Amino acid sequence: MQAAPPPWVLQINVLAHGWSPTDPPLFQLPHLTLRAGESLFVHGPSGCGKSTLLSLLCGITPARSGQVRVQDADWRALPGHRRDAWRADHIGYIFQQFNLLPYLSPLDNVLLPCRFSARRRQGATAQGGPQAQARTLLARMQLPETAWQAPSAQLSVGQQQRVAAARALIGRPALVVADEPTSALDEATRDAFMATFLQACDEAQAAVVFVSHDQRLATHFQRSLAWAELTGMQP
């Protein structure tokens, strides 16, 4: 008997977006789907719209038209407060600028999703508890334990990227999106980070959307699309 396929995590249909209804769309995305455990790499030059696409996928920016569903919820059908709660429950986001709270320690930054989401807190509890999972993730991201309690503002850029990745992964979110998270890492550190990051996502059976201008990262992913292939538009 053939096993059932993993559940859908992300579904996009006829998505179009522009900053003004009278302007031509920045991009159009006819169709995209991801199941649990799948990883997608999207590459394109800086300024083509990759970060905007992630904001649309996560319900941060409302789309001009089309449908984005995460865990079977349509962003356009949810009121603002429900979008925020759904995002906190189901999505781990590595922002391009990291968005760490500088006065909190790395450990406290990683624990933030568990403070805002009972679902993420429950997911971390299954891994030994939020504190235990946060420590495990920071260790896996090779952040020295001596830095776990210092203010995050004292970390290097590369260290902040690792903390942001651990924060995105805590509590086993269904979807992890990453916006250029390796830009400050050298080649050897970058490859080690990618292996650790994607292994953690695979263990959590999270779907992954990872965007970068660095095409060399494509070999780490199950699927890889250039911006023009994804949207049908030249950057």
N, C-alpha and C positions, 0 to 999 in steps of 0.2 A: 504494500500500500504506500503510495507516494505521500511524503510529508507535506502538510499545508505550507504555502509560502509565508514568509514573515509578514506581519501587518504593515499596511501603508503608514508612513509617518508624515510625509510631505506630498501634497498634490497641488499643482499649479495648472490653471487653464486660462488661456487667452489673456494673459496679464499684459497690460500696457501702462506706462507711467510717463508723466511729464509734469513739470512744476506749474504749468498753466494750462487750462483747458484749450486755450487758443494756440499754444505752441505745438510743434510736432513732438511726438513722444520721444523721450530719451532712449527707450528701448521697448521692444515687444517680445514677449515670451509665450509662444503658442501652447507649449505643454511640457511639463516636467514632473516626474514622480520619483520618490525615494522610499524604499522600504527600510524597516529596522535592520541595522547592521550594514547598510550600504554606505559607501563613501564616494563623494563627487568633488572633483577639483575643477574650478573655473579659473582660467587664466586670461588676462588681458592687460593692456597698458594702464598706467595710472590715469585716473580721470575719466575712464570709459563708463563708469556707473556701477562698478562691482559693489561698493559699500552701500549704495542706494538699493541695489537688489537685495542685499541682506536685510536692510531695514524693512523692506516690503515683506520678505519671507517671515520676519519675526513680528509683524503687525505694529512696528514702531511708526512707520510711515504709511498712511492710507493710499492704496493704489487708485489711479484714475479709473481703471476699469479692469475687469477680470476677477478671478477667484484664486485665493491662496488658502489652503486647508492644512492645518497642523493637528495631528491626532484627531482627525475628523471634525475639527471645528473651523468654520469659515470666519476669517478675521473680520470681514465686513458685516457679519451678522452679530458680532459681539459688541456690546457697549464698552466704553473706554475702560472702566474699572475691571470688567471681565477680561478684556484683552491683557491688561497688566497681570492679572492673576494667572491667566492661562500661560502667558509667556514665562512667568516665574516657575510655574509647575513643570513645563515641558521642554524648555529651551535653555541650553547653556551657550552663552555668547562670549566670544573672545573679541573684544573691541580693538580696533586699530590703535587707539590711544590708551588701551588697557582699562581705563576708568576705575582704577583702584582708589580706595579712600586712603589718602596719603598718611593720615594720622593713625590708622589702624595697622596692626601687625599683619604680615602675610597670613598667619593662621586665622586671624579674625576676618580678613578679607575673603578667604576661601570659605569660611563658614556662613557668609552673608546669605547665599541662596536658601540655606536651611532656616534662617530667621524669617524669611519672607514667604516660604512655601512649605506647608505641611507635607505635601507630596514628596518634595525633595528631602525633607527631614526624615520621612519614612524610608526613602530609598537609601539614605546614608545609614540609618539604623540597621538595615539589613546587611550593611558592610561593617558592623561593629560599633556603629554610632557616629554622629557627625564629627566629633573630635578625632576619633580613630581614623576615619576615612580622610579627613583633611590632612592629618599627619602622613598617612600613607601616600596621598597624592603629591604632597610637597616633596617627600623623599623620592618618589618615582620621577618627579620633574627635576631631580638633582639640585634642589635648593638646599644649601647647607643648613643643618639644624640650628646652628648658631644665629642664623638670620630670621628664624621663624617668629621671634617675639619683638624684633625691632620695628620702628615705624616703616611702613612700606616706602615712604619718600626717600629713605636712605639706600634703597636697593638700586643696582644698576638697571639700565633699560632691559637687558637680557633677562635679569632675574625677575623683573616685573612681568615680563611676558610669561614666564613659567608660572608665576602666581596666578595670573589671569587664566591660564589654561587649567590649572587645578580648580579654580573657582567654577569654571564652566562645567567641569566634569563631576563635581560633587553631587550626590543624590541621584545619579543615574538618569539624567534627562533623556527624553526620547530623541531630541534633535540637538546637535551641536553645530553652531556656525562659527567660522573663524575668519577674521578679516586681517590678512597679511600678518599672521602672528610670528613669523620667523624673520622679519625684516632686519632685526638687530642682532641676529646670530651669525657666527662664522660658519663655514661649510660643515666642519666636523660636528659642531654643537647642533647645527640645524638638523642634520641627518639623525643624530641621536634623539633630539627632541621629537622629530616626526615619528620615529619608530615607537617611542614611549607613548606619545599622544594617541596615535591610531590604535595601538594595542589596548589602551585603556578604553577607547571608544568601542572597540570590538567586543571587549569583555562585558561592557554595559549594553551591548546590542543597540547602540545609538546610531541613528543616521547622521551623516556628516556632510556639510557643505563648507568647503574651504576655498577661499578666493585669494589669489596672489598674482603678481606680475611675473613671478619666477617660474618659468615653464619646467625647470629641472625637477620640481617637486612632483610632477605628474606621475612618475613611476611609483609613488607611494600609494596611489589611489586605485580603486576598482574602476572608476569612470573618470574621464578627463574630457573637458570641452573648452574650446576657445570661445571667447566672447561672441564672435561672429557666428559660430556654430550654434550657440545657445539661443541667441536672440534674433539671428537673421539680419543683424545690422552691423556695419563696420564701425569700429571705435573712432 
